[in-house]
Amino acid sequence: MIAGARVEVAPYKKNAMDFVLMEAVRAGLPGWDSPWGWGRPGWHIECSAMAGKYLGDTFDIHGGGIDLMFPHHENEIAQSEGAHRGHALANVWMHNGFLQVQGEKMAKSTGNFFTIRELLADWPGEVLRFNMLRTYYRQPIDFTFAG
């Protein structure tokens, strides 16, 4: 929630916590002509649009990583409930903890990244599911080969 900690605060925002429905982009980058100029939908609007089209105004469970609670899901709620006459976007929100590999954040750049297909070559799916489910879903999930 510290302004500018993740990304630079856009100079056109009145408040650092504001979000945009249509974001201005430089010429040559993907975008569309709009009444406000060349731009593209804001970072959160595509999720609201897809959910509305395929799941309706309200659906049962919305999930995602714990890092999406704010600002992404907060913004989805604000714009979806505004567009859908106050109907809740989702009945239940579930946010999972980060996936770690042997105590380190999982990332392709560090080389501690595995696909499910790779892991299924050595272990049955039931073993992999049990390994993931033995941690409370909101806590970091630490995948270890010993586990």
C-alpha positions in Angstrom: 0.0 0.0 0.0 3.0 2.3 -0.1 2.6 4.5 -3.2 5.3 3.8 -5.8 6.7 0.7 -4.0 5.7 -1.7 -6.9 5.4 0.6 -9.8 5.8 4.3 -10.4 2.6 6.3 -9.6 1.2 7.7 -12.9 1.5 11.5 -12.9 -2.2 11.9 -14.1 -3.6 10.3 -11.0 -5.3 12.6 -8.5 -4.6 10.0 -5.7 -2.0 7.3 -5.8 -4.7 4.7 -4.9 -6.8 5.6 -8.0 -7.1 3.1 -10.8 -8.0 3.8 -14.4 -10.7 2.2 -16.6 -8.8 3.4 -19.8 -5.1 3.9 -19.7 -3.2 6.1 -22.0 -0.4 4.5 -24.0 2.4 5.8 -26.2 2.0 5.8 -30.0 3.2 2.5 -31.5 2.0 0.4 -28.5 -1.1 -1.8 -28.6 -4.2 0.3 -28.0 -7.5 1.5 -29.4 -8.9 4.9 -30.2 -11.3 6.1 -27.5 -13.1 9.3 -26.6 -10.2 10.0 -24.2 -7.5 9.4 -26.8 -5.3 6.4 -27.8 -5.3 3.8 -25.0 -6.2 0.4 -23.7 -8.4 -1.0 -20.9 -6.9 -0.5 -17.4 -5.0 -3.3 -15.7 -8.1 -4.7 -13.9 -10.9 -4.2 -16.4 -10.1 -7.2 -18.6 -10.8 -9.5 -15.7 -14.2 -7.8 -14.9 -15.2 -7.9 -18.6 -14.3 -11.7 -19.0 -16.0 -12.6 -15.8 -19.2 -10.7 -16.7 -19.3 -12.3 -20.2 -18.6 -15.9 -19.2 -19.7 -16.1 -15.6 -22.4 -13.5 -15.3 -22.9 -10.6 -12.9 -22.2 -12.8 -9.8 -20.3 -16.1 -9.6 -19.5 -18.4 -6.7 -15.8 -18.4 -6.1 -13.1 -16.0 -7.2 -9.5 -17.1 -6.5 -6.0 -15.8 -6.9 -2.7 -15.2 -5.2 -2.7 -13.3 -2.0 -0.8 -10.5 -3.8 -3.9 -9.8 -5.9 -6.1 -8.8 -2.9 -5.1 -5.2 -3.3 -5.2 -3.5 -5.7 -6.3 -5.9 -8.4 -9.3 -7.6 -6.7 -10.4 -4.4 -4.9 -10.5 -2.7 -8.3 -12.4 -5.6 -9.9 -15.0 -5.4 -7.2 -15.4 -1.6 -7.6 -15.9 -1.6 -11.3 -17.9 -4.8 -11.6 -20.4 -3.9 -8.8 -20.7 -0.5 -10.4 -21.4 -2.0 -13.8 -23.8 -4.6 -12.5 -26.0 -2.4 -10.4 -24.5 -3.3 -7.0 -24.6 -7.1 -7.4 -21.6 -8.8 -5.7 -18.9 -9.9 -8.2 -18.2 -13.2 -6.2 -19.8 -14.8 -3.3 -16.5 -16.2 -1.9 -13.0 -14.8 -2.3 -10.1 -17.3 -1.8 -6.5 -16.1 -1.9 -3.7 -18.6 -1.8 -0.2 -18.1 -0.4 2.8 -18.0 -2.6 4.4 -21.1 -4.0 8.0 -21.6 -2.9 10.5 -24.3 -3.9 12.7 -25.5 -1.0 12.3 -22.2 0.9 12.9 -19.9 -2.1 10.4 -18.0 -4.2 9.6 -20.0 -7.3 10.8 -18.2 -10.4 12.0 -19.2 -13.8 14.9 -16.7 -13.5 16.4 -18.5 -10.5 16.0 -22.0 -12.1 13.8 -23.4 -9.3 10.8 -23.8 -11.6 9.1 -27.1 -12.4 6.1 -27.9 -14.5 3.4 -30.3 -13.4 4.3 -32.5 -16.4 7.9 -32.7 -15.3 6.9 -33.6 -11.7 4.4 -36.2 -12.9 7.3 -38.1 -14.6 8.6 -39.0 -11.1 5.5 -38.9 -8.8 1.8 -39.8 -9.1 -0.6 -37.0 -9.1 -2.0 -38.0 -5.7 1.4 -37.5 -4.2 1.8 -34.0 -5.7 -1.8 -33.0 -4.6 -1.2 -34.2 -1.1 2.1 -32.3 -0.9 0.3 -29.1 -1.9 -2.7 -29.7 0.3 -0.9 -30.3 3.5 -0.4 -26.5 3.9 -3.2 -24.1 4.8 -4.1 -22.5 1.5 -3.4 -18.9 2.6 0.1 -19.7 3.9 3.2 -20.0 1.7 3.2 -23.4 0.1 6.8 -24.8 0.2 7.4 -27.5 -2.3 10.3 -29.7 -1.3 11.4 -33.0 -2.8 11.7 -34.4 0.7 8.0 -33.4 1.3 
